[in-house]
Amino acid sequence: MANPPLLTPEQRHQALQKAAAARRQRAEVKDKLKIGSLSLEELFEQADRRDEAGTMLAKLRVVNVLESLPGIGKVNATRLMRALDVSDTRRLGGVGQKQRERLLRAADDAEYRRELLNDQRKRDGGTP
């Protein structure tokens, strides 16, 4: 395995500040999703921007975003990912158009989400 690049103390400090800012921004976005002041569609739009903030948001894992949505949680987020055939490691920036449409529908339409989750439970061998 290769060694990390040699950085001057100033470069290392700047890199650490940049990483901390990215973590703060991603945590803030997840909090906004939890309280409902930011929708999944708005988040996708922000992640599509080619500025620094958009690039940071594009690195959010989809499963973490779904977990942050009201009424979904960790277990259902994982089930939704399987039901929608979205990889557990997929990040917002890597979601294709069809996956995006299905994710948005699942986030906005409670009945559709319930059907997906029930179907996935049956496939997993559980009861609805």
PyRosetta script that sets phi, psi and omega in degrees:
from pyrosetta import init, pose_from_sequence

init()
pose = pose_from_sequence("MANPPLLTPEQRHQALQKAAAARRQRAEVKDKLKIGSLSLEELFEQADRRDEAGTMLAKLRVVNVLESLPGIGKVNATRLMRALDVSDTRRLGGVGQKQRERLLRAADDAEYRRELLNDQRKRDGGTP")
pose.set_psi(1, 139.8)
pose.set_omega(1, -177.4)
pose.set_phi(2, -74.0)
pose.set_psi(2, 150.3)
pose.set_omega(2, 175.9)
pose.set_phi(3, -76.5)
pose.set_psi(3, 150.5)
pose.set_omega(3, 176.7)
pose.set_phi(4, -65.3)
pose.set_psi(4, 157.0)
pose.set_omega(4, -179.4)
pose.set_phi(5, -64.0)
pose.set_psi(5, 147.1)
pose.set_omega(5, 177.3)
pose.set_phi(6, -79.0)
pose.set_psi(6, 125.3)
pose.set_omega(6, -178.2)
pose.set_phi(7, -120.5)
pose.set_psi(7, 148.8)
pose.set_omega(7, 172.9)
pose.set_phi(8, -73.0)
pose.set_psi(8, 160.0)
pose.set_omega(8, 178.1)
pose.set_phi(9, -55.1)
pose.set_psi(9, -37.2)
pose.set_omega(9, 179.1)
pose.set_phi(10, -67.1)
pose.set_psi(10, -42.4)
pose.set_omega(10, 178.9)
pose.set_phi(11, -64.3)
pose.set_psi(11, -40.9)
pose.set_omega(11, 178.6)
pose.set_phi(12, -63.3)
pose.set_psi(12, -43.1)
pose.set_omega(12, 178.3)
pose.set_phi(13, -61.0)
pose.set_psi(13, -44.5)
pose.set_omega(13, 179.1)
pose.set_phi(14, -63.8)
pose.set_psi(14, -41.3)
pose.set_omega(14, 179.2)
pose.set_phi(15, -64.1)
pose.set_psi(15, -41.1)
pose.set_omega(15, 178.4)
pose.set_phi(16, -65.1)
pose.set_psi(16, -39.8)
pose.set_omega(16, 177.6)
pose.set_phi(17, -64.6)
pose.set_psi(17, -41.7)
pose.set_omega(17, 179.8)
pose.set_phi(18, -64.1)
pose.set_psi(18, -42.8)
pose.set_omega(18, 178.9)
pose.set_phi(19, -64.9)
pose.set_psi(19, -41.4)
pose.set_omega(19, 179.1)
pose.set_phi(20, -64.5)
pose.set_psi(20, -40.1)
pose.set_omega(20, 178.2)
pose.set_phi(21, -63.5)
pose.set_psi(21, -39.9)
pose.set_omega(21, 179.3)
pose.set_phi(22, -64.5)
pose.set_psi(22, -43.6)
pose.set_omega(22, 178.7)
pose.set_phi(23, -62.8)
pose.set_psi(23, -42.1)
pose.set_omega(23, 178.4)
pose.set_phi(24, -61.9)
pose.set_psi(24, -44.0)
pose.set_omega(24, -178.9)
pose.set_phi(25, -63.7)
pose.set_psi(25, -44.1)
pose.set_omega(25, -179.8)
pose.set_phi(26, -65.6)
pose.set_psi(26, -39.0)
pose.set_omega(26, 177.6)
pose.set_phi(27, -64.6)
pose.set_psi(27, -40.3)
pose.set_omega(27, 178.9)
pose.set_phi(28, -63.4)
pose.set_psi(28, -41.0)
pose.set_omega(28, 179.2)
pose.set_phi(29, -64.1)
pose.set_psi(29, -43.4)
pose.set_omega(29, 179.3)
pose.set_phi(30, -64.1)
pose.set_psi(30, -37.1)
pose.set_omega(30, 176.1)
pose.set_phi(31, -64.0)
pose.set_psi(31, -42.0)
pose.set_omega(31, 178.7)
pose.set_phi(32, -63.6)
pose.set_psi(32, -38.1)
pose.set_omega(32, 177.1)
pose.set_phi(33, -63.4)
pose.set_psi(33, -42.5)
pose.set_omega(33, -178.5)
pose.set_phi(34, -60.7)
pose.set_psi(34, -41.5)
pose.set_omega(34, -177.1)
pose.set_phi(35, -88.2)
pose.set_psi(35, -5.6)
pose.set_omega(35, 175.7)
pose.set_phi(36, 86.4)
pose.set_psi(36, 10.3)
pose.set_omega(36, 178.8)
pose.set_phi(37, -85.2)
pose.set_psi(37, -2.6)
pose.set_omega(37, 176.6)
pose.set_phi(38, -139.0)
pose.set_psi(38, 131.9)
pose.set_omega(38, 179.3)
pose.set_phi(39, -96.1)
pose.set_psi(39, 163.8)
pose.set_omega(39, 178.0)
pose.set_phi(40, -62.7)
pose.set_psi(40, -38.3)
pose.set_omega(40, 179.1)
pose.set_phi(41, -63.0)
pose.set_psi(41, -43.2)
pose.set_omega(41, 177.7)
pose.set_phi(42, -63.6)
pose.set_psi(42, -37.5)
pose.set_omega(42, 178.6)
pose.set_phi(43, -64.6)
pose.set_psi(43, -43.1)
pose.set_omega(43, 176.7)
pose.set_phi(44, -59.7)
pose.set_psi(44, -41.9)
pose.set_omega(44, 179.1)
pose.set_phi(45, -62.7)
pose.set_psi(45, -41.8)
pose.set_omega(45, 178.6)
pose.set_phi(46, -66.4)
pose.set_psi(46, -39.2)
pose.set_omega(46, -179.4)
pose.set_phi(47, -68.9)
pose.set_psi(47, -24.1)
pose.set_omega(47, 179.8)
pose.set_phi(48, -75.7)
pose.set_psi(48, -19.8)
pose.set_omega(48, 179.7)
pose.set_phi(49, -63.4)
pose.set_psi(49, 148.9)
pose.set_omega(49, -177.1)
pose.set_phi(50, -96.4)
pose.set_psi(50, 16.7)
pose.set_omega(50, 177.2)
pose.set_phi(51, -87.7)
pose.set_psi(51, -179.6)
pose.set_omega(51, -176.4)
pose.set_phi(52, -63.5)
pose.set_psi(52, -40.4)
pose.set_omega(52, 179.6)
pose.set_phi(53, -64.8)
pose.set_psi(53, -42.4)
pose.set_omega(53, 178.7)
pose.set_phi(54, -63.4)
pose.set_psi(54, -38.7)
pose.set_omega(54, 178.7)
pose.set_phi(55, -64.2)
pose.set_psi(55, -40.3)
pose.set_omega(55, 177.9)
pose.set_phi(56, -64.6)
pose.set_psi(56, -42.2)
pose.set_omega(56, -179.0)
pose.set_phi(57, -68.4)
pose.set_psi(57, -33.0)
pose.set_omega(57, 179.8)
pose.set_phi(58, -63.7)
pose.set_psi(58, -17.7)
pose.set_omega(58, -179.3)
pose.set_phi(59, -87.7)
pose.set_psi(59, -3.4)
pose.set_omega(59, 176.7)
pose.set_phi(60, -67.3)
pose.set_psi(60, 137.0)
pose.set_omega(60, 175.5)
pose.set_phi(61, -75.4)
pose.set_psi(61, 138.7)
pose.set_omega(61, -177.6)
pose.set_phi(62, -59.9)
pose.set_psi(62, -41.5)
pose.set_omega(62, -178.5)
pose.set_phi(63, -61.6)
pose.set_psi(63, -37.5)
pose.set_omega(63, 177.9)
pose.set_phi(64, -67.6)
pose.set_psi(64, -35.1)
pose.set_omega(64, 177.4)
pose.set_phi(65, -66.7)
pose.set_psi(65, -46.3)
pose.set_omega(65, 179.8)
pose.set_phi(66, -62.0)
pose.set_psi(66, -39.3)
pose.set_omega(66, 178.4)
pose.set_phi(67, -59.8)
pose.set_psi(67, -29.3)
pose.set_omega(67, -177.1)
pose.set_phi(68, -81.5)
pose.set_psi(68, -14.9)
pose.set_omega(68, -179.2)
pose.set_phi(69, -74.2)
pose.set_psi(69, 140.6)
pose.set_omega(69, 179.9)
pose.set_phi(70, -59.4)
pose.set_psi(70, 133.1)
pose.set_omega(70, 175.1)
pose.set_phi(71, 84.3)
pose.set_psi(71, 5.2)
pose.set_omega(71, -178.8)
pose.set_phi(72, -108.1)
pose.set_psi(72, -64.5)
pose.set_omega(72, 178.7)
pose.set_phi(73, 78.1)
pose.set_psi(73, 179.5)
pose.set_omega(73, -173.1)
pose.set_phi(74, -68.0)
pose.set_psi(74, -49.5)
pose.set_omega(74, -176.0)
pose.set_phi(75, -64.7)
pose.set_psi(75, -48.2)
pose.set_omega(75, -179.2)
pose.set_phi(76, -68.2)
pose.set_psi(76, -31.4)
pose.set_omega(76, 177.0)
pose.set_phi(77, -62.7)
pose.set_psi(77, -44.4)
pose.set_omega(77, 178.8)
pose.set_phi(78, -65.4)
pose.set_psi(78, -41.4)
pose.set_omega(78, 178.2)
pose.set_phi(79, -64.3)
pose.set_psi(79, -41.6)
pose.set_omega(79, 178.6)
pose.set_phi(80, -62.3)
pose.set_psi(80, -41.1)
pose.set_omega(80, 179.3)
pose.set_phi(81, -59.2)
pose.set_psi(81, -44.7)
pose.set_omega(81, 178.7)
pose.set_phi(82, -66.8)
pose.set_psi(82, -42.8)
pose.set_omega(82, -178.5)
pose.set_phi(83, -62.4)
pose.set_psi(83, -35.6)
pose.set_omega(83, -178.1)
pose.set_phi(84, -92.2)
pose.set_psi(84, 3.2)
pose.set_omega(84, 179.4)
pose.set_phi(85, 56.7)
pose.set_psi(85, 48.2)
pose.set_omega(85, 177.0)
pose.set_phi(86, -112.2)
pose.set_psi(86, 129.0)
pose.set_omega(86, -178.3)
pose.set_phi(87, -60.2)
pose.set_psi(87, 144.4)
pose.set_omega(87, 178.1)
pose.set_phi(88, -61.5)
pose.set_psi(88, -25.0)
pose.set_omega(88, -177.0)
pose.set_phi(89, -95.7)
pose.set_psi(89, 1.4)
pose.set_omega(89, -177.4)
pose.set_phi(90, -64.2)
pose.set_psi(90, 138.4)
pose.set_omega(90, 176.9)
pose.set_phi(91, -108.6)
pose.set_psi(91, 160.0)
pose.set_omega(91, -176.5)
pose.set_phi(92, -52.8)
pose.set_psi(92, -41.7)
pose.set_omega(92, -178.1)
pose.set_phi(93, -67.2)
pose.set_psi(93, -17.4)
pose.set_omega(93, -177.4)
pose.set_phi(94, -103.1)
pose.set_psi(94, 7.4)
pose.set_omega(94, -179.5)
pose.set_phi(95, -80.6)
pose.set_psi(95, 127.7)
pose.set_omega(95, 178.0)
pose.set_phi(96, -76.2)
pose.set_psi(96, 171.2)
pose.set_omega(96, -175.8)
pose.set_phi(97, -62.7)
pose.set_psi(97, -44.4)
pose.set_omega(97, -179.1)
pose.set_phi(98, -66.9)
pose.set_psi(98, -41.3)
pose.set_omega(98, 176.8)
pose.set_phi(99, -62.8)
pose.set_psi(99, -41.1)
pose.set_omega(99, 179.6)
pose.set_phi(100, -60.8)
pose.set_psi(100, -45.6)
pose.set_omega(100, -179.8)
pose.set_phi(101, -60.8)
pose.set_psi(101, -42.6)
pose.set_omega(101, 179.7)
pose.set_phi(102, -67.9)
pose.set_psi(102, -39.8)
pose.set_omega(102, 177.7)
pose.set_phi(103, -63.5)
pose.set_psi(103, -43.6)
pose.set_omega(103, 179.5)
pose.set_phi(104, -63.4)
pose.set_psi(104, -41.6)
pose.set_omega(104, 179.1)
pose.set_phi(105, -64.7)
pose.set_psi(105, -42.5)
pose.set_omega(105, 179.8)
pose.set_phi(106, -64.1)
pose.set_psi(106, -35.1)
pose.set_omega(106, -179.9)
pose.set_phi(107, -73.1)
pose.set_psi(107, -34.7)
pose.set_omega(107, -174.0)
pose.set_phi(108, -93.3)
pose.set_psi(108, -29.0)
pose.set_omega(108, -173.3)
pose.set_phi(109, -108.6)
pose.set_psi(109, 101.0)
pose.set_omega(109, -175.8)
pose.set_phi(110, -62.3)
pose.set_psi(110, -36.7)
pose.set_omega(110, -179.6)
pose.set_phi(111, -67.0)
pose.set_psi(111, -44.3)
pose.set_omega(111, 176.8)
pose.set_phi(112, -60.5)
pose.set_psi(112, -44.3)
pose.set_omega(112, -179.8)
pose.set_phi(113, -62.3)
pose.set_psi(113, -42.5)
pose.set_omega(113, 179.2)
pose.set_phi(114, -61.5)
pose.set_psi(114, -42.9)
pose.set_omega(114, 178.5)
pose.set_phi(115, -63.0)
pose.set_psi(115, -45.1)
pose.set_omega(115, 178.6)
pose.set_phi(116, -59.5)
pose.set_psi(116, -45.6)
pose.set_omega(116, -177.7)
pose.set_phi(117, -66.5)
pose.set_psi(117, -41.5)
pose.set_omega(117, 177.9)
pose.set_phi(118, -63.2)
pose.set_psi(118, -44.5)
pose.set_omega(118, 177.5)
pose.set_phi(119, -60.6)
pose.set_psi(119, -41.6)
pose.set_omega(119, -179.4)
pose.set_phi(120, -68.3)
pose.set_psi(120, -38.0)
pose.set_omega(120, 177.0)
pose.set_phi(121, -59.2)
pose.set_psi(121, -43.2)
pose.set_omega(121, 179.5)
pose.set_phi(122, -62.8)
pose.set_psi(122, -43.9)
pose.set_omega(122, 178.6)
pose.set_phi(123, -64.1)
pose.set_psi(123, -32.4)
pose.set_omega(123, -179.6)
pose.set_phi(124, -79.5)
pose.set_psi(124, -7.4)
pose.set_omega(124, 179.3)
pose.set_phi(125, 91.8)
pose.set_psi(125, 7.5)
pose.set_omega(125, 178.7)
pose.set_phi(126, -94.2)
pose.set_psi(126, 177.2)
pose.set_omega(126, 176.4)
pose.set_phi(127, -101.7)
pose.set_psi(127, 147.2)
pose.set_omega(127, -178.8)
pose.set_phi(128, -67.9)
pose.dump_pdb("model.pdb")
